[in-house]
């Protein structure tokens, strides 16, 4: 199958959106309004509870206010994600078709998430929550895009002052253990056509340069600006310098800016390039309850976010068998 250009992908998506997607999603407008009305009720009830607590206790308890806000926000997010899933189940087959060989699913990652830990791009975890997952191939390079949250469980140590809030949160989190988020964002897994045998990690810069593994040594590169932002650890310094070229460094820094990521880390491991973007934003998000369901900005933004990940194959020249 002939490879599509980015211009062709954009043109095809525009055609698909106006000719196929809009007629489908129009039927969901009443459902959006229903969910929006429920979120307003949740907000109203939260305000009433806060006022009622103050009236009976005569105390302004910040902890209680935080708890009310947390549960109200959780309810709204649940409804938004529920509506978003309805839309994506409807339109994603048509969106993926624009990219050629691309598949999407929700909440069911079929790969080996242990690779992320073994590559040292995320810490150890024992709970995983997946959102959007894409599998595809571009220019003979297989790739995966995984939007996920990973958590670890530790003995509960609450720092909140309010006893009531502690009890509420403890119950909600199923004591005696609590969930601690260790990663939230995107993980991109790209197959490498370049030969390498070592393990090289790029992480946000730290003062102590603490290596994630005793087998990996901190390595200083010549790019002073890059060294201000990142630390490199490797078990093959020669190979690391072959892989991490000045152009690669620039692209990595640009990615962090483009995705508004708090931090970015990557690893060359087991014939793959892994990139982890730690973000607070919900990437590939559609189904905003506050705007009409056929508001096209959210759909075109989602398309461009997917496309920007695929473009990494060109940006990093992964289809070539020479240096980056």
C-alpha positions, 0 to 999 in steps of 0.5 A: 500500500502506497504511503500517504503524505501528511497533506493527503492525511489532512485532506482525507480527514477533512473529507471524512469529518464533514461527509461522514463524521458530522452526520454521525455525531449530530445524533449525540447532541441531546446526550451531550446536553443531558450530561452537561445538565447533570454536571451542573446539578453536581456543582449545585449539590456540592455548593449546597453541601459546602454551605450546609457544612458551614451552617451547622459547624460554623467552621470553614474547613479547607480540608472539607472544601477540598474533599467536596471539590475532588468528588465533584470534579471526579463526577464531572470527569466521569461523565465527560469520559463516558460521553467521549467514549461514545463519540470515539467508538463511533468515529475512531474507525473513520479517523484511523482510516485517514492515517492508513495503517492505524488501529485504535482501542480504549482501555486494553493495551496488548503490549508488555508494559513491563518494558516501560519499567525495564527501559527506566522511562517510568518507575515501578508500578502495580496499577495501570489505567489506559485511555487511548491506545494506537497501533500503526506502521509508517515508513516500515516503522511499527509504532505504538502510542499509549495514553496511560496513568500508572500508580504504585501502592504504598502504606497510607501517609496522609498529610491533610489536617482534616480528620473527616477528609482523611477518612473520606479519602482513605475509604475511597482509596481502599485502606490500608493502601493508597494509590500514588500516581507515578506517571500520567501522560503519553508513552510512544514506542517506536521500532528502531531500524538502527542497530544497537545493543546497549541501554541508554536512558535520557531523563530530566536533569538532576543535581545528584545525577542518580542513575536509575540502575547500577549498570548504567553510568552517567555520561556527559555530552558536549551540548551544554544547553542539553546538559542543563535539561537532561541527564544521560545514563548508559552502559555503552558510552560510544553507542550513546554518542552515536544515537544521541546526536545534536539533531536528536537533542533538539527534537527532544527539547522541541517535543517537550514544548510542543506537547506542553509536557512537564518533563520528558524522558526517553530510552533506547532499549530492546530495539525500541526507542521509548519516549515518555511525555509527562502531561497534565492535559488529557491528550486526544480529548474530544467530547467537551460537554460545554460546546456543541458536539459538532464543534470542529476544533476539538476533532481537528486538534485531536487529529493533529495530535495523532499526526504529530506523533507519527511525524516523529518517525520522520523527525528522528529519521527512524526509517534510516539505518544510519545515525540519528 
